[in-house]
Amino acid sequence: MTAIRPAPSEEHESNAVDVLSEVLAICRSEHAVTARFSLSEPWGLSSDGVPGAMIRLARRASYWLEIEGMPPMRIEPGDLVMMRPGVPHRLVSAPGARTTPFADMIARHARGPRDENPLVFEHGGGGEMTEMFSAQIWFSAYCRHVVLSVLPPFIRMREADLPMAGVLGQTMQGLVEETLERRAGWRLSAARMGELLLVNLLRAHLPARNRESGGWLRGLGDPNIARALMAMHRAPGQAWSVATLAGEAGLSRTRFAERFKDLVGVTPISYLTAHRMAVAAQAMEAGTMPLVRIAEDAGYESGKEFSRAFSRWSGLSPSAYLRQEASRRAGVTMAPAGKPPG
């Protein structure tokens, strides 16, 4: 019987989906904080950027998103927008409107420790109303280093273009409203919602936008490079070489190395090393395995060899990295560690 192989486009799509699925399967939401704002024209809010990914949904009236270096963007009711961590931006009822810092509103209206409890407030001049629902999500180490670091400043899922946006928007709105009541399990529900929203926003973003993204996301647009990425993600501890990865990609060694560097931005081995370190960082933060086991899973024969590689990647020893992350979780702002894999 003759085997039926998928068409090249189908095989490419399958490879890209497999890589994305395996990457996102490692991502975990540590916790999320939700909010609901009632904003009446004229209004404006400014943010210096937040440590987590910020996802917003508006109802009733549209609003404008302003990011330095980009033209103002009109966001329609029902559209989902995710801001990458650390991106300064402004939300306004009209371009150029005066703004109040989010930090001031949080200090005025937050109940309990900052970034711990749902937030509700009203703001504006009494005109047409925009209801804003948001979730700030803190993701685990692998997701921060591998996924969020290579995204554009924001991702938008238009309700008018994708039916899934409407479904996700209704889910998000309902869960935000439920968390405001702080029913049992609301923290876990908010965190899991964050993972669901991230997966679907990326699925919507990739087909049309992978050329605008960096690193491995751009590499998914090439079927040969996608196969090599899939191999590294499935077996990061394997003793890969440029030659064996080229074999996975179905290219000559030279052609593979050139194409990988052109698309992903780093050499295949540099990408592999950074991927291994990001996986290891997540395992270290979880605290469930000894360092020697983490080193073995990453493909290193000794803890010392792994520690040297980790220090080159993050700029910190494993123990110093964990101290920094403990400070980050406690709310102390420190410089980010680690280099994304491409």
C-alpha positions in Angstrom: 0.0 0.0 0.0 1.3 3.4 -0.9 1.7 5.8 2.0 -0.1 9.1 1.7 2.0 12.0 2.7 0.5 15.4 3.6 0.9 18.2 1.1 3.9 20.5 1.8 1.7 23.3 3.1 -0.1 20.9 5.4 3.1 19.4 6.7 4.5 22.9 7.3 1.4 23.9 9.2 1.6 20.7 11.3 5.2 21.3 12.1 4.5 24.9 13.1 1.6 23.9 15.3 3.6 21.1 16.9 6.4 23.5 17.9 3.9 26.1 19.2 2.0 23.5 21.1 5.2 22.1 22.8 6.4 25.6 23.6 3.1 26.7 25.1 2.7 23.4 27.0 5.7 24.4 29.1 4.3 27.9 29.8 2.6 28.3 33.1 0.7 31.2 34.6 2.0 31.9 38.1 -0.9 34.2 39.0 -3.1 36.8 37.6 -4.8 40.0 38.8 -8.0 41.2 37.2 -9.6 44.6 37.0 -12.7 46.5 35.7 -12.6 50.2 34.9 -15.6 52.4 34.1 -14.1 55.2 31.9 -16.2 58.2 30.8 -15.1 60.7 28.1 -12.8 62.5 28.2 -10.4 60.1 29.9 -6.8 59.0 29.6 -4.6 56.5 31.5 -0.8 56.0 31.2 1.4 53.1 32.1 5.2 52.8 32.3 4.8 49.1 31.5 3.9 46.3 33.9 5.9 43.2 34.9 3.3 40.8 33.6 1.5 40.4 30.3 -1.5 42.7 30.2 -4.7 41.6 28.4 -7.5 44.0 27.9 -11.1 44.0 26.5 -13.4 47.0 26.1 -17.2 47.1 25.9 -19.6 49.8 24.9 -17.3 52.5 23.4 -14.0 52.2 21.5 -10.7 53.7 22.8 -7.3 54.5 21.5 -4.0 52.8 22.2 -0.8 55.0 22.0 2.7 53.5 22.0 5.8 55.6 21.5 7.0 55.4 17.9 3.7 54.1 16.6 0.6 55.9 15.3 -2.4 55.9 17.6 -4.6 52.8 17.1 -8.3 52.8 17.5 -9.4 49.6 19.5 -13.0 48.6 18.9 -15.3 47.1 21.6 -14.8 43.3 21.7 -11.2 43.4 20.5 -8.7 41.6 22.7 -5.3 43.3 23.1 -2.3 41.9 24.9 0.6 44.1 25.9 4.1 42.6 26.2 5.6 43.1 29.7 7.4 46.4 30.2 6.0 48.3 27.3 5.0 51.9 28.2 1.7 52.9 26.7 -1.4 55.2 27.0 -5.1 54.4 26.8 -7.2 57.4 25.8 -10.7 58.3 24.7 -9.2 60.3 21.9 -5.7 60.8 20.6 -3.7 63.3 22.6 -6.0 63.3 25.6 -4.5 64.1 28.9 -3.7 61.1 31.0 -3.5 60.0 34.7 -0.9 57.4 35.6 -2.3 54.0 36.3 -0.1 53.9 39.4 -2.0 56.8 40.9 -5.4 55.1 40.3 -4.1 51.9 41.8 -2.8 53.6 44.9 -6.1 55.4 45.3 -8.4 52.4 44.7 -6.5 49.1 45.4 -7.7 47.0 48.3 -4.9 45.2 50.0 -1.4 44.6 48.6 -0.7 45.9 45.1 -1.0 43.2 42.4 -2.7 40.8 44.7 -6.5 41.6 44.5 -9.0 42.6 41.9 -9.2 46.3 41.2 -12.3 48.4 40.4 -12.5 52.2 39.7 -14.3 54.9 37.8 -12.5 57.7 35.9 -13.2 60.4 33.4 -15.3 63.4 32.6 -18.8 62.0 32.6 -19.3 61.5 28.8 -19.7 58.3 26.7 -18.7 55.2 28.7 -16.1 52.6 28.0 -16.1 49.5 30.2 -12.6 48.1 30.4 -11.9 44.5 31.6 -8.2 43.5 32.1 -6.0 40.7 33.4 -2.4 41.2 34.3 -0.7 37.8 34.1 2.7 36.7 35.5 4.1 33.8 33.6 6.7 31.2 34.5 10.4 31.5 33.5 10.2 29.6 30.2 7.3 31.6 29.0 9.0 34.9 30.0 12.3 34.0 28.3 11.1 32.2 25.2 7.6 33.4 24.3 7.0 36.9 25.7 10.5 38.2 24.9 10.1 37.7 21.1 6.6 39.1 20.8 5.9 42.6 19.3 4.8 45.3 21.8 1.2 44.3 21.5 -1.0 41.6 19.8 -4.6 42.4 18.8 -7.4 39.9 18.1 -10.2 41.7 16.3 -13.7 40.5 17.1 -14.8 41.5 13.6 -12.2 39.2 12.0 -12.2 36.2 14.3 -15.3 34.6 15.8 -13.0 33.1 18.5 -12.3 36.6 19.7 -15.9 37.1 20.7 -16.0 33.8 22.6 -12.8 34.5 24.4 -13.9 38.0 25.2 -17.1 36.8 26.8 -15.2 34.2 28.8 -12.7 36.8 30.0 -15.4 39.3 30.9 -17.4 36.7 32.8 -14.3 35.5 34.7 -13.2 39.1 35.6 -16.6 39.8 37.0 -16.5 36.5 38.9 -13.1 37.3 40.4 -14.3 40.6 41.6 -16.7 38.7 43.9 -13.6 36.6 45.1 -15.4 33.3 45.1 -13.5 30.2 46.2 -10.8 29.4 43.6 -10.8 32.8 41.9 -7.0 33.1 41.9 -6.6 29.7 40.1 -9.4 30.5 37.7 -7.7 33.8 36.8 -4.3 32.2 36.3 -5.7 29.4 34.0 -7.6 32.0 32.0 -4.3 33.8 31.4 -2.9 30.6 29.8 -6.0 30.1 27.7 -5.9 33.7 26.4 -2.1 33.5 25.6 -2.5 30.4 23.6 -5.3 31.7 21.5 -3.8 35.2 21.0 -0.6 33.6 19.7 -2.6 31.2 17.4 -4.4 34.2 15.9 -1.1 36.2 15.7 1.2 33.7 14.0 -0.4 33.0 10.6 -0.4 36.6 9.5 2.3 38.2 11.7 5.2 35.7 12.0 7.3 37.9 9.7 7.0 40.8 12.1 8.0 38.7 15.1 11.5 37.7 16.1 13.3 34.6 17.0 11.7 31.1 16.8 8.3 32.6 15.9 9.7 33.8 12.6 11.4 30.5 12.1 8.0 28.8 12.2 7.3 30.5 8.8 9.8 28.2 7.1 8.9 24.5 6.9 12.5 23.3 7.1 13.5 25.5 10.0 10.2 24.5 11.8 11.3 20.8 11.6 14.6 21.6 13.2 13.0 23.7 15.9 10.5 20.9 16.6 13.4 18.4 17.0 15.2 20.7 19.5 12.1 21.4 21.5 11.2 17.7 21.7 14.7 16.6 22.9 16.6 19.5 24.2 19.1 17.3 26.1 20.1 15.4 23.0 23.7 15.9 21.7 22.6 18.0 18.7 25.1 19.3 16.1 24.6 21.6 13.2 24.9 18.5 10.9 22.2 16.5 12.8 19.9 19.4 12.9 20.4 20.1 9.2 19.4 16.4 8.6 16.2 17.0 10.6 15.5 20.1 8.4 16.2 18.3 5.2 18.9 20.8 4.1 22.6 20.8 3.6 24.7 21.9 6.6 25.7 25.2 5.1 22.2 26.1 3.8 20.6 25.2 7.1 23.0 27.2 9.2 22.6 30.3 6.9 18.8 30.0 6.7 18.4 29.4 10.5 20.6 32.5 11.3 18.8 34.6 8.8 15.3 33.8 10.2 15.9 33.2 13.9 18.6 35.7 14.4 21.1 33.4 16.1 23.0 30.2 15.2 21.3 26.8 15.7 23.6 25.9 18.6 23.1 29.3 20.3 19.4 28.8 20.0 19.7 25.3 21.4 21.7 26.5 24.4 19.3 29.3 25.2 16.4 27.0 24.9 18.0 24.5 27.3 18.7 27.3 29.8 15.2 28.6 29.7 13.8 25.1 30.3 16.4 24.8 33.2 15.4 28.2 34.6 11.8 27.0 34.8 12.8 23.8 36.6 15.0 25.7 39.0 12.2 28.1 39.9 9.8 25.2 40.4 12.3 23.8 43.0 11.3 20.2 42.6 14.5 18.8 41.2 18.2 18.9 42.3 20.5 21.0 40.1 22.4 17.9 38.9 19.2 16.4 37.5 18.3 19.7 35.8 21.8 19.8 34.3 21.5 16.2 33.0 18.1 17.0 31.4 19.6 20.0 29.7 22.4 17.8 28.2 25.2 18.6 30.6 27.4 15.9 32.2 28.1 17.9 35.4 26.5 20.5 37.5 29.7 22.7 37.1 29.5 22.6 33.4 25.8 23.5 33.5 26.4 26.3 36.0 29.0 27.9 33.7 26.6 27.7 30.7 23.8 29.1 32.8 26.0 32.0 34.0 26.9 32.9 30.4 23.3 32.9 29.4 21.8 34.8 32.4 24.7 36.8 33.7 24.1 35.1 37.1 25.0 31.9 38.8 22.0 29.5 39.4 21.9 30.5 43.0 22.0 34.2 42.3 19.4 33.8 39.6 17.0 32.2 42.2 17.7 35.0 44.6 16.8 37.5 42.0 13.6 35.7 41.1 12.6 35.6 44.8 13.0 39.3 44.9 11.0 39.8 41.7 8.1 37.7 43.2 8.3 39.8 46.3 7.9 42.9 44.2 11.4 44.2 44.1 12.3 45.6 40.7 15.6 44.2 39.3 17.2 43.8 35.9 15.8 40.9 33.9 18.0 37.9 33.5 18.5 35.6 30.6 18.6 35.8 26.8 15.7 34.5 24.7 16.6 31.7 22.4 16.5 33.8 19.2 
